[in-house]
């Protein structure tokens, strides 16, 4: 079994990802709710899969801001140059930006195509 790192601060989505991962080789998982924790985990372990919400939080100048995915990705590829990664976002522009970067990205909405996402999550690195 592989190990996944889930990056999201919204409990309802974390639970959804965990349920979806049960159908994949990545049933084992670690959860990070902010940028600092995610980077600490990435430095300590190389995960078989990274499932990332685009809008998870980070601190900037003492202020908590949303949208840390692209900051995380820039640092992650320095640590692990070719991560098996999936990003989800509420914003179409974020999904399009990620896809232009070669990242598998899905629109995070009520009618999320879970079948398509599960099929992607089953892909081994």
C-alpha positions in Angstrom: 0.0 0.0 0.0 1.1 3.5 -0.8 0.9 6.5 1.5 -0.9 9.7 0.6 -0.5 13.2 2.0 -3.9 15.0 2.1 -3.6 18.8 2.2 -6.9 20.4 3.2 -8.3 22.3 6.2 -11.9 21.6 5.5 -12.9 18.4 7.4 -15.8 17.5 5.1 -13.4 17.4 2.1 -10.8 15.5 4.1 -13.4 12.9 4.9 -14.4 12.7 1.2 -10.8 12.2 0.2 -10.3 9.5 2.8 -13.4 7.7 1.5 -12.2 7.9 -2.1 -8.7 6.7 -1.2 -10.1 3.5 0.3 -10.7 2.4 -3.3 -7.1 3.0 -4.3 -3.5 1.8 -3.4 -3.2 4.9 -1.1 -5.5 3.9 1.8 -2.8 4.9 4.3 -2.7 8.7 4.7 -1.4 11.7 6.6 -3.4 14.9 6.9 -1.9 18.4 6.8 -4.1 21.4 7.3 -1.6 24.2 6.5 1.4 25.0 4.4 4.0 24.7 7.2 2.7 21.3 8.3 2.5 20.0 4.7 6.1 21.1 4.0 7.3 19.5 7.2 5.7 16.2 6.3 7.0 16.4 2.7 10.6 16.9 4.0 10.3 13.9 6.4 8.6 11.5 3.9 8.2 11.0 0.2 4.5 10.2 -0.3 3.2 8.0 -3.2 0.4 10.5 -3.7 -0.3 14.1 -2.7 -4.1 15.2 -2.7 -4.2 18.9 -2.4 -6.8 21.6 -2.0 -5.7 24.7 -3.7 -7.0 26.9 -1.0 -5.5 25.4 2.1 -4.1 28.1 4.5 -0.6 29.6 5.1 0.7 32.4 7.3 2.1 35.4 5.6 3.3 38.2 7.8 1.4 36.9 10.8 -1.9 36.8 8.7 -3.5 33.6 7.7 -4.3 33.5 4.0 -5.8 30.9 1.7 -4.4 29.6 -1.5 -1.1 27.9 -0.5 -1.2 25.2 -3.1 1.1 26.8 -5.6 3.6 27.8 -2.9 3.5 24.2 -1.7 4.1 22.8 -5.2 7.1 25.1 -5.8 8.7 23.8 -2.6 7.7 20.2 -3.1 9.3 19.8 -6.5 12.6 21.0 -4.9 12.3 18.2 -2.4 10.7 15.5 -4.6 11.1 16.5 -8.3 8.4 14.3 -9.7 5.5 14.0 -7.3 2.3 12.1 -8.0 -0.1 14.9 -7.2 -3.7 15.8 -7.7 -5.1 19.3 -7.0 -8.7 20.3 -6.3 -10.0 23.8 -6.3 -13.2 25.8 -6.3 -11.7 28.2 -8.9 -11.7 27.4 -12.6 -8.7 29.6 -13.1 -6.7 27.6 -10.5 -7.6 24.3 -12.2 -6.6 25.8 -15.6 -3.3 27.1 -14.2 -2.5 23.7 -12.6 -3.3 21.9 -15.8 -1.1 24.2 -17.8 1.7 23.2 -15.3 1.0 19.5 -16.1 -0.8 18.9 -12.8 -3.9 16.8 -12.6 -6.6 19.2 -11.4 -10.3 18.8 -10.7 -13.0 21.4 -10.0 -14.1 21.0 -6.4 -17.8 21.3 -6.4 -21.0 19.6 -5.3 -21.2 17.6 -8.5 -17.5 16.5 -8.5 -17.0 13.6 -10.9 -15.9 11.2 -8.2 -15.5 8.3 -10.7 -13.0 10.3 -12.8 -11.1 11.4 -9.6 -11.0 7.8 -8.2 -9.7 6.6 -11.6 -6.9 9.1 -11.4 -6.1 8.3 -7.8 -5.7 4.6 -8.7 -2.8 5.5 -11.0 0.4 4.2 -9.4 3.4 6.6 -9.5 
